[in-house]
Amino acid sequence: MPAGNEAVLRLRAGLNVGALSCRGRGMPAVTPAYGQMLNRHRALFASAYRAETQRLGQAGLDRQQTRLY
């Protein structure tokens, strides 16, 4: 189970997939709320991204994020 910054980035990735999946006719409009959440927690996500990039390197973080999808 990931913790800390890794967990924050995994949560963001999961929410991103959900927001992108909930588009189109007959689907609830979650994209605006997702955008608001990103803005509200911008500093947290930026801090987690910087920390994980420093910990894993850019290529390592890219590999990790690709595995999530």
N, C-alpha and C positions, 0 to 999 in steps of 0.2 A: 504494500500500500504506500503510494508516494506521500510525501509530507512537504510542508512548507511551500517554497517557490515552485517546485515541480507540480504539486497538487493544484496550485493556483493556475498554472498554465494548462494543465489537463482539464480543469473545470472550464476554462475559457474556450478551449478547443471543442469540448463537448457541447457547450452552449452555442458555439458557432455552427456546428453541424446541425443542431436542432433548429436554429433560426433559419438556416439556408434550406432545410427540409420542409419547413412550414411556410411555403410560399405557393401562390397560385389559387385558382378558383376553388372556393369552398374551404379554404384553410384559414385559420386565424392569423391575423396580421401581427406576428411577434417581432418582426424585424425592427419596427420603431422602438419597441421596449428594449430589445437587445442593444440597439445603438445608445439608448439612454443609459443602460447599465454600463456599457463600455465607457461612456463619458464620466459617469459617476465614480467609477473605480479605476480611472485612467492611471493614476499614480501607482496603485497596487500592481496593476498588470505590467506597467513599465518597469517597476522595480524588480518584479519576479523575472521578467524577460532578461534584464541586465544581469541579474545574479546567475540565472541558468546559462546564459551565454558565456559568462566568465567561468562557470564551473565546467561546462561541457565543451566550450568552443562553439563557433557558429556551425560548423559541420556536424558536430555531435548533437546540438540542439535540433538542427534540421532533421537528422535521422530519427531522433526521438519523436518529434512532432509528426513525421511521416508515418511512423508505426502506429500512432494513435488513430489515424484515418484508415 
